[in-house]
């Protein structure tokens, strides 16, 4: 039988990935973290971490141990709350994966509210267009563009957002007029790099414009946005950004619009972990409140 307290050290190193960072969170020396991990590995007769220049990564045995260790942590918090009659201050790291636009232009702007509600939780945000595996612990939860079709995942719909076609006023003043979809073929476009785009929900250009003349591609949404602002061409942009930007104008707004859903996804093993549940609750409240803005509805 192992020392249950060693699980605290295991959890913190798994979340931080580095001895020094885990030690700072636990208020001990990094050698203490190393010793307690070695003690736990000896007790369970398994190597729990692989060490690399990038830090400590969980082995297969470590990934199997994670849900049990987190269940012990959750029960400890519940015991404290029940016996003391007070809410335990939630702490630890939660890694959230989402698309670049939602992460950088929505979630990041509302972090002060989250910090005020949960000052002990460190939120890590991965905002990019590639898919991450919750099963492999690349993230704790995700805001995805579709409900997952497989895996031990729990999902619920958060909101709907809209994308529209936009251009800079200067570009529109000097370019051929656009009165209908057929006119779009005479204009340059800005888009993603096809072979780097792992989310099929973001592949919609060809459904609107046949054989578009794409003059600039980027895997970075903000690069596309800024190129559009500078008059490089037309771009499909998130209405929650472009609709409120005086440097842009909608194009064929009544005819060209794309809606996508946002789904909150968490691994079944983490659904009752207190800090993860706290982030889920915050995101649910936030995106429900911001639904009109996500659709570009101005008041």
C-alpha positions in Angstrom: 0.0 0.0 0.0 1.3 3.5 -0.8 1.1 6.7 1.1 -2.0 8.5 -0.1 -0.3 11.9 0.4 2.1 11.0 -2.4 -0.8 11.5 -4.8 -0.7 15.2 -4.2 2.8 15.3 -5.5 1.9 13.0 -8.4 -1.0 15.3 -9.4 0.9 18.5 -9.2 3.8 17.1 -11.3 1.4 15.7 -13.9 -0.3 19.1 -14.1 2.8 21.3 -14.2 5.2 19.0 -16.0 8.3 20.3 -14.1 9.7 19.6 -10.7 10.4 23.2 -9.8 6.9 24.4 -10.8 5.2 21.5 -8.9 7.4 22.3 -5.9 6.4 26.0 -5.9 2.8 25.0 -6.0 3.3 22.6 -3.1 5.6 24.9 -1.1 8.4 22.3 -0.9 11.8 21.8 -2.4 12.0 20.2 -5.8 14.0 17.4 -4.4 11.1 16.6 -2.1 8.8 16.2 -5.2 11.3 13.9 -6.9 11.7 11.8 -3.7 7.9 11.5 -3.2 7.4 10.5 -6.9 10.1 7.9 -6.6 8.5 6.6 -3.4 5.1 6.3 -5.2 6.5 4.6 -8.2 8.3 2.0 -6.0 5.0 1.4 -4.1 2.9 0.8 -7.2 5.8 -0.9 -9.0 5.4 1.2 -12.1 7.1 4.1 -13.8 4.7 7.0 -13.8 6.6 9.7 -15.7 8.9 9.9 -18.7 11.4 12.8 -18.5 12.4 14.8 -21.5 13.8 18.3 -22.3 10.2 19.4 -22.4 9.6 18.2 -18.9 7.7 15.3 -17.3 5.1 13.4 -19.3 2.8 10.7 -18.0 3.5 7.2 -19.0 0.6 4.8 -19.7 0.6 3.7 -16.1 0.6 7.4 -15.0 -2.4 8.1 -17.3 -4.3 5.2 -15.7 -3.5 6.5 -12.2 -4.7 10.1 -12.9 -8.5 9.5 -12.6 -8.0 7.6 -9.3 -5.8 10.3 -7.9 -8.2 13.0 -9.0 -11.1 11.1 -7.4 -9.2 11.0 -4.1 -8.6 14.8 -4.5 -12.3 15.4 -5.2 -13.4 13.3 -2.2 -10.9 15.2 0.1 -12.5 18.5 -1.0 -16.0 17.1 -0.4 -15.1 15.8 3.1 -13.7 19.2 4.0 -16.8 21.0 2.8 -19.1 18.6 4.6 -17.3 18.5 7.9 -16.3 22.2 8.1 -19.4 23.6 6.5 -17.1 25.8 4.3 -16.2 25.7 0.6 -12.6 24.6 0.1 -10.7 27.1 -2.1 -10.2 25.3 -5.4 -6.7 25.1 -6.7 -4.7 23.4 -9.4 -4.3 23.8 -13.1 -7.0 23.3 -15.8 -6.0 23.1 -19.4 -8.7 24.3 -21.9 -8.4 23.7 -25.6 -10.5 25.7 -28.1 -10.3 27.4 -31.4 -8.0 30.4 -31.7 -10.9 33.0 -32.1 -13.0 31.8 -29.2 -9.9 31.4 -27.0 -8.1 34.7 -27.7 -11.1 36.9 -28.4 -13.7 35.6 -26.0 -12.3 33.6 -23.2 -9.2 35.6 -22.6 -11.1 38.9 -22.5 -13.2 37.6 -19.5 -10.4 36.1 -17.5 -10.7 38.8 -14.7 -14.2 37.4 -13.9 -12.8 33.9 -13.7 -9.9 35.0 -11.5 -12.3 36.8 -9.2 -14.4 33.7 -8.8 -11.6 31.1 -8.6 -8.3 32.8 -7.7 -6.6 29.5 -6.9 -7.2 27.9 -10.2 -4.6 28.4 -12.9 -6.2 28.3 -16.4 -4.1 27.2 -19.3 -5.5 28.0 -22.7 -4.6 26.2 -25.9 -6.1 28.2 -28.8 -5.4 26.7 -32.2 -7.0 24.9 -35.1 -5.7 21.4 -34.4 -7.6 18.7 -32.5 -6.3 17.7 -29.1 -6.9 14.4 -27.4 -8.7 14.5 -24.0 -8.1 10.8 -23.6 -4.3 11.3 -23.8 -4.6 14.3 -21.4 -3.4 16.8 -23.9 -6.1 19.0 -22.4 -8.6 18.6 -19.5 -11.6 20.0 -21.4 -12.3 21.5 -24.7 -14.7 23.9 -26.5 -15.2 22.0 -29.7 -17.1 22.8 -32.9 -19.0 19.5 -32.9 -20.3 16.9 -30.5 -17.7 14.1 -30.3 -18.9 10.8 -31.9 -16.7 8.4 -29.9 -14.7 8.1 -26.7 -15.5 8.3 -23.0 -16.4 11.9 -23.3 -19.3 14.0 -21.9 -20.5 16.9 -24.0 -23.1 19.7 -23.9 -23.9 22.5 -26.3 -22.8 25.9 -25.1 -23.8 28.3 -27.9 -23.9 29.1 -31.6 -21.7 31.6 -33.4 -21.8 33.1 -36.9 -19.2 33.7 -39.5 -19.7 36.3 -42.3 -17.9 37.7 -45.3 -16.1 41.0 -44.6 -13.8 43.4 -46.4 -12.1 46.8 -45.6 -14.0 49.9 -46.8 -11.0 51.0 -48.8 -10.9 47.7 -50.7 -14.6 47.8 -51.5 -14.4 51.4 -52.8 -11.7 50.4 -55.3 -12.9 46.9 -56.3 -15.7 45.7 -58.6 -19.1 45.9 -57.0 -20.6 42.9 -55.2 -24.3 42.5 -55.6 -24.7 38.7 -55.7 -22.6 35.5 -55.0 -21.5 35.2 -58.6 -19.7 38.5 -58.3 -17.3 37.0 -55.7 -15.3 35.1 -58.3 -13.8 38.4 -59.4 -12.3 39.1 -55.9 -9.2 37.9 -54.0 -9.8 35.9 -50.8 -8.0 35.2 -47.5 -8.3 31.8 -45.9 -6.7 28.9 -43.9 -3.9 26.6 -45.1 -5.8 23.5 -46.2 -3.3 20.8 -45.2 -2.9 22.3 -41.7 -6.6 22.6 -41.0 -7.7 19.7 -38.8 -11.2 20.9 -38.1 -13.6 20.1 -40.9 -16.1 22.6 -39.5 -13.8 25.3 -40.7 -13.8 24.1 -44.3 -16.6 26.1 -45.9 -15.0 28.4 -48.5 -15.8 26.2 -51.5 -19.5 25.9 -50.4 -19.9 29.6 -51.0 -17.4 30.4 -53.8 -16.5 28.0 -56.5 -12.8 28.0 -57.2 -12.0 31.0 -55.0 -9.0 33.2 -55.9 -7.1 32.8 -52.6 -4.2 35.2 -52.4 -3.2 34.8 -48.8 -3.4 31.8 -46.4 -2.6 31.5 -42.7 -3.2 29.0 -40.0 -3.5 32.0 -37.7 -7.0 33.6 -37.5 -5.7 37.0 -36.4 -3.3 37.1 -39.4 -6.3 36.6 -41.7 -8.2 39.2 -39.8 -5.5 41.8 -40.0 -4.9 41.0 -43.7 -8.6 41.7 -44.3 -8.4 45.0 -42.4 -5.5 46.0 -44.5 -7.4 45.5 -47.7 -5.7 42.3 -49.0 -9.1 40.8 -50.0 -12.3 39.3 -48.7 -12.4 37.0 -45.7 -14.8 34.9 -43.7 -14.5 36.2 -40.2 -16.2 35.7 -36.8 -19.2 38.1 -36.5 -18.4 38.6 -32.8 -15.2 40.4 -33.9 -15.8 41.8 -37.3 -19.4 43.1 -36.8 -18.1 45.5 -34.1 -15.0 46.7 -35.9 -15.4 50.0 -37.8 -12.5 49.0 -40.1 -14.6 46.3 -41.7 -17.8 46.1 -43.7 -20.1 43.0 -44.2 -20.4 41.7 -47.7 -23.7 40.0 -48.8 -24.7 39.8 -45.2 -28.3 38.6 -46.0 -27.1 35.9 -48.3 -23.7 34.7 -47.0 -23.6 33.5 -43.4 -22.3 30.4 -41.7 -23.3 29.2 -38.3 -21.2 26.8 -36.1 -21.9 25.3 -32.7 -19.7 25.4 -29.6 -19.7 22.2 -27.5 -18.2 21.8 -24.0 -16.4 18.5 -23.9 -14.8 16.8 -20.9 -13.4 13.3 -20.3 -15.7 11.2 -18.2 -13.0 10.7 -15.6 -12.8 14.4 -15.0 -16.4 15.4 -15.0 -16.6 15.4 -11.1 -13.2 16.9 -10.4 -14.0 20.1 -8.6 -11.6 22.5 -10.4 -12.6 21.2 -13.8 -16.3 21.5 -12.8 -15.7 25.1 -11.7 -14.3 25.9 -15.2 -17.2 24.2 -16.9 -19.7 26.2 -14.9 -17.9 29.5 -15.7 -17.7 28.7 -19.4 -21.4 27.7 -19.5 -22.5 30.9 -17.8 -20.2 33.1 -19.9 -21.2 31.8 -23.3 -24.9 31.7 -22.5 -24.6 35.4 -21.6 -22.6 36.2 -24.7 -24.9 34.4 -27.2 -26.2 37.5 -28.9 -22.6 38.8 -29.4 -21.5 35.5 -30.8 -24.1 35.8 -33.5 -23.0 39.4 -34.2 -26.3 40.8 -33.0 -25.8 44.5 -32.2 -28.1 46.3 -29.8 
